[in-house]
Amino acid sequence: MIQKIVFFFEMKSFGVCKWWARKLGINTSKVRIGFIYASFIALGSPLLIYLIMAWILEHKHYFKLQRKTRSTIWEL
């Protein structure tokens, strides 16, 4: 039963910790532990931050700016 729950959360995770771990160059489990400890210390407020970051990561294609390189001024 516990393995089913763990598998469900691993498959449905948003990838926030993995994204942060890749950006910081550390292990994913350390980032997850950091979120857990921060949630206990700050009484759950990091959970709200985590959900906001998850929403942004799920919709990041809306936030990406299209940057075109222009070679001359006439291509404005």
ZIQUI-V731132 format. One record per pair of residues at least 12 apart in sequence whose ideal C-beta (glycine too) atoms are under 7 Angstrom apart, sorted by sequence separation. I is the first residue (numbers start at 1). J is the second residue. D is the distance in whole Angstrom. If there is no record, write none. Layout:
i->I j->J d->D
i->I j->J d->D
//
This chain:
i->17 j->31 d->4
i->17 j->32 d->5
i->35 j->50 d->6
i->17 j->35 d->7
i->16 j->50 d->6
i->16 j->53 d->5
i->16 j->54 d->5
i->19 j->57 d->6
i->14 j->54 d->4
i->16 j->57 d->6
i->15 j->57 d->6
i->14 j->57 d->6
i->14 j->58 d->7
//
